[in-house]
Amino acid sequence: MRELDTLEHGQVGKRYRETVRMPFGRTGTIDIEVKEARAGERLVTEGEGFLLPRMSVDFAALSDDETRVEWRMVSRNQRWWFRWLVVPPLRRVMRGRARDGLRKLRENLEREPS
């Protein structure tokens, strides 16, 4: 992920270029823009291209030591064939990546400070 402008991170309008792993070992890039940002509460981004991704992350403090994080990734592509042919395998891929990301986050958070 690299920034495409000089706006502050998390500011509405901030643009990034994300390099993503695609099927069959290929990589691609998606330009994304912050559409909504409330520090400690919500972040929404949208990307362009074939997938038209929209990601939202909502944070809710449950206690001093716990925060609930709700991550959602959807496509704004409304074509019927996209919904039938592309979304099902993409959903499986994203679930696996989300599971891996959560595992890595937990490992980092539970690691003893050095």
Backbone bond lengths (Angstrom), bond angles and torsions (degrees), N, CA, C in turn:
res aa  C-N    CA-C-N  psi(-1)  N-CA   C-N-CA  omega(-1)  CA-C   N-CA-C  phi
1 M - - - 1.442 - - 1.526 106.31 -
2 R 1.329 115.30 130.74 1.465 118.34 174.03 1.519 108.84 -138.94
3 E 1.319 114.27 150.25 1.453 118.95 -177.32 1.525 110.37 -80.91
4 L 1.330 115.26 149.77 1.465 121.46 -178.82 1.519 112.46 -109.60
5 D 1.332 117.40 -1.95 1.463 120.14 179.74 1.520 109.15 -148.85
6 T 1.313 116.69 -175.65 1.469 120.82 -175.78 1.526 113.29 -104.83
7 L 1.325 117.48 8.88 1.467 119.57 176.11 1.524 109.35 -63.88
8 E 1.325 116.41 156.56 1.464 121.32 177.92 1.530 110.08 -66.08
9 H 1.338 115.43 149.43 1.469 120.09 176.32 1.522 109.13 -61.25
10 G 1.323 116.01 138.93 1.450 120.98 178.66 1.520 114.61 80.21
11 Q 1.311 117.41 4.13 1.464 120.64 179.41 1.532 108.99 -89.22
12 V 1.323 116.85 138.62 1.463 120.55 177.22 1.518 108.23 -57.24
13 G 1.330 115.29 132.05 1.463 121.67 -178.39 1.522 113.32 98.88
14 K 1.349 118.38 -16.11 1.467 121.99 178.86 1.518 108.65 -60.21
15 R 1.341 116.06 135.56 1.467 120.96 -177.56 1.523 110.46 -118.80
16 Y 1.338 114.28 143.02 1.457 122.33 -179.90 1.519 109.56 -133.98
17 R 1.309 116.26 157.93 1.464 122.27 169.48 1.525 106.43 -116.29
18 E 1.318 115.25 119.91 1.459 121.58 -178.00 1.523 109.27 -105.60
19 T 1.307 116.06 131.64 1.461 121.14 173.76 1.520 106.96 -95.39
20 V 1.329 116.21 126.57 1.463 120.92 -175.65 1.520 110.79 -123.64
21 R 1.338 114.22 148.14 1.464 119.76 173.13 1.520 108.14 -79.29
22 M 1.299 115.00 134.21 1.449 120.43 179.49 1.525 108.06 -115.16
23 P 1.327 117.51 170.65 1.463 119.39 178.38 1.528 111.67 -57.26
24 F 1.310 115.29 154.59 1.468 124.09 176.45 1.525 112.39 65.68
25 G 1.347 116.61 27.24 1.451 121.09 174.16 1.514 116.15 76.73
26 R 1.297 117.34 5.11 1.469 120.00 179.69 1.518 110.09 -82.68
27 T 1.327 115.56 162.60 1.461 120.68 173.67 1.525 108.27 -123.70
28 G 1.296 114.71 155.51 1.458 121.39 177.38 1.507 109.11 -145.01
29 T 1.307 116.64 173.22 1.458 120.61 178.11 1.522 109.92 -124.24
30 I 1.318 114.23 148.76 1.458 121.87 176.98 1.522 106.82 -134.05
31 D 1.317 116.66 127.05 1.456 121.01 173.64 1.514 108.32 -86.12
32 I 1.336 116.26 128.05 1.456 120.80 -178.84 1.517 109.96 -125.55
33 E 1.315 115.24 155.83 1.460 121.85 -179.09 1.519 109.64 -133.75
34 V 1.325 116.25 139.70 1.461 121.51 175.71 1.527 107.39 -73.41
35 K 1.325 115.79 122.74 1.466 121.75 -179.07 1.518 112.79 -102.72
36 E 1.335 116.24 -27.70 1.458 121.08 179.89 1.519 107.59 -150.71
37 A 1.313 116.85 138.33 1.465 120.29 179.94 1.525 109.92 -152.45
38 R 1.339 114.09 121.87 1.454 121.31 172.31 1.523 105.97 -130.04
39 A 1.312 116.71 109.45 1.462 122.09 -174.15 1.521 111.34 -50.09
40 G 1.334 115.60 128.15 1.452 121.59 178.39 1.508 115.25 75.02
41 E 1.349 117.83 1.23 1.466 120.72 -177.12 1.529 113.58 -125.73
42 R 1.349 116.79 -51.13 1.470 119.00 -170.75 1.518 110.64 -156.21
43 L 1.343 114.68 142.51 1.459 122.31 173.18 1.524 107.52 -138.14
44 V 1.331 116.61 129.58 1.466 121.81 177.99 1.515 108.01 -129.35
45 T 1.353 115.48 130.05 1.467 120.78 175.53 1.522 108.65 -127.02
46 E 1.330 114.94 155.20 1.457 121.42 174.00 1.514 108.46 -133.98
47 G 1.328 115.12 144.32 1.446 121.08 179.34 1.519 111.16 -120.37
48 E 1.305 114.84 165.82 1.463 121.03 180.00 1.524 110.01 -106.01
49 G 1.316 116.32 -174.83 1.456 121.16 178.76 1.515 111.83 94.10
50 F 1.308 114.97 -165.22 1.457 123.92 -174.98 1.524 112.88 -59.99
51 L 1.328 117.13 -42.35 1.463 120.84 -174.87 1.521 114.04 -78.83
52 L 1.318 118.06 -28.23 1.467 122.44 -175.28 1.532 111.19 47.73
53 P 1.343 117.45 56.59 1.456 119.53 -175.23 1.529 113.32 -72.77
54 R 1.314 114.42 148.93 1.472 122.43 172.27 1.528 105.95 -134.04
55 M 1.324 115.32 122.42 1.451 120.59 -179.84 1.524 108.83 -116.91
56 S 1.320 114.95 135.76 1.464 119.02 173.11 1.524 108.21 -129.14
57 V 1.321 114.87 140.33 1.455 121.92 176.23 1.521 106.85 -130.18
58 D 1.336 115.71 122.10 1.461 121.40 179.24 1.526 108.86 -115.56
59 F 1.326 115.73 136.72 1.460 122.78 -178.76 1.522 108.55 -117.64
60 A 1.336 116.43 135.91 1.469 121.23 176.50 1.521 108.57 -137.81
61 A 1.315 116.87 120.17 1.461 121.41 177.64 1.518 108.94 -69.89
62 L 1.327 116.66 124.70 1.462 121.79 177.55 1.526 110.80 -96.95
63 S 1.329 115.78 -30.13 1.463 123.11 176.92 1.526 106.95 -163.12
64 D 1.317 116.24 -174.00 1.468 119.34 177.26 1.526 111.71 -65.04
65 D 1.341 116.71 -24.28 1.464 121.26 -175.62 1.522 114.16 -111.17
66 E 1.317 117.84 -2.37 1.464 119.98 -174.98 1.529 111.63 -132.66
67 T 1.315 114.36 138.65 1.466 121.70 174.78 1.521 108.36 -134.06
68 R 1.310 116.50 132.72 1.465 120.82 174.00 1.518 107.43 -89.25
69 V 1.322 115.87 131.12 1.454 122.28 178.02 1.520 107.50 -117.99
70 E 1.326 116.25 123.38 1.463 121.44 175.61 1.515 108.16 -113.18
71 W 1.326 115.12 115.21 1.461 122.65 -178.34 1.517 108.25 -110.02
72 R 1.305 115.86 130.79 1.469 120.20 -178.81 1.517 108.89 -136.16
73 M 1.331 115.33 133.45 1.458 121.56 178.18 1.525 107.01 -126.60
74 V 1.328 115.98 123.89 1.467 120.78 178.53 1.524 108.40 -132.52
75 S 1.317 114.98 164.93 1.453 120.57 174.00 1.517 108.76 -107.77
76 R 1.319 115.44 138.21 1.463 120.12 175.56 1.524 111.57 -88.15
77 N 1.345 116.99 -0.67 1.464 121.64 178.04 1.531 108.12 -72.17
78 Q 1.314 117.36 116.41 1.465 122.22 -174.61 1.532 114.03 -100.10
79 R 1.327 118.05 5.45 1.473 119.77 -179.40 1.526 110.36 -64.54
80 W 1.323 117.28 137.00 1.460 121.64 -175.58 1.520 111.44 -60.33
81 W 1.323 118.07 -43.19 1.457 120.87 -177.58 1.529 110.86 -66.40
82 F 1.324 116.79 -32.13 1.464 120.80 177.36 1.529 109.46 -64.62
83 R 1.338 116.27 -45.23 1.465 121.62 -179.56 1.531 111.66 -62.53
84 W 1.334 116.77 -36.51 1.460 121.22 -176.68 1.524 113.27 -84.49
85 L 1.319 117.54 -37.85 1.463 120.81 -172.53 1.528 114.70 -100.57
86 V 1.302 117.60 -34.32 1.464 120.48 -172.93 1.532 112.38 -99.13
87 V 1.312 117.72 -41.65 1.466 120.33 -173.97 1.530 113.26 -62.06
88 P 1.341 120.94 -45.24 1.480 118.58 -178.16 1.535 114.49 -57.57
89 P 1.334 119.82 -50.60 1.478 116.79 178.24 1.526 112.49 -68.12
90 L 1.321 117.17 -33.34 1.457 120.83 178.47 1.531 110.39 -63.98
91 R 1.320 116.53 -38.36 1.466 121.65 178.29 1.532 110.15 -60.39
92 R 1.335 117.12 -43.44 1.467 120.30 179.38 1.527 110.89 -63.34
93 V 1.332 116.53 -42.96 1.464 120.92 179.59 1.523 110.55 -62.21
94 M 1.326 116.84 -46.32 1.462 120.62 -177.13 1.530 111.62 -67.30
95 R 1.321 117.80 -35.49 1.472 119.84 176.82 1.524 110.17 -62.44
96 G 1.327 116.18 -42.84 1.459 119.78 178.22 1.514 111.84 -63.92
97 R 1.320 117.08 -42.72 1.466 120.30 178.64 1.524 111.59 -66.08
98 A 1.328 116.60 -37.44 1.463 120.11 178.07 1.529 109.82 -65.24
99 R 1.315 116.98 -43.61 1.460 121.04 178.69 1.531 110.81 -60.16
100 D 1.350 116.75 -44.60 1.466 120.96 178.54 1.526 111.17 -64.19
101 G 1.320 116.58 -41.87 1.464 120.78 179.69 1.518 112.05 -63.52
102 L 1.339 116.85 -41.31 1.459 120.16 178.26 1.525 111.54 -65.48
103 R 1.328 116.08 -39.70 1.459 119.78 177.61 1.523 110.64 -61.12
104 K 1.333 116.79 -45.68 1.469 120.83 179.66 1.525 111.62 -65.54
105 L 1.326 117.30 -39.77 1.457 120.94 177.69 1.523 110.47 -61.89
106 R 1.332 116.64 -46.12 1.470 120.69 179.53 1.521 110.49 -60.42
107 E 1.340 116.68 -44.27 1.470 119.65 178.70 1.525 110.90 -59.45
108 N 1.318 116.93 -42.84 1.466 120.61 179.44 1.517 112.20 -65.97
109 L 1.322 117.07 -41.84 1.458 120.42 -178.24 1.539 112.35 -70.53
110 E 1.330 115.92 -31.78 1.460 119.38 -177.74 1.528 113.70 -89.83
111 R 1.313 116.23 -7.01 1.466 120.63 -179.99 1.530 109.44 -65.94
112 E 1.311 114.57 138.55 1.466 120.46 177.29 1.524 109.04 -64.83
113 P 1.339 117.71 135.70 1.469 119.11 176.27 1.527 109.82 -63.43
114 S 1.347 116.24 141.48 1.466 118.91 -179.28 1.491 112.38 -96.64
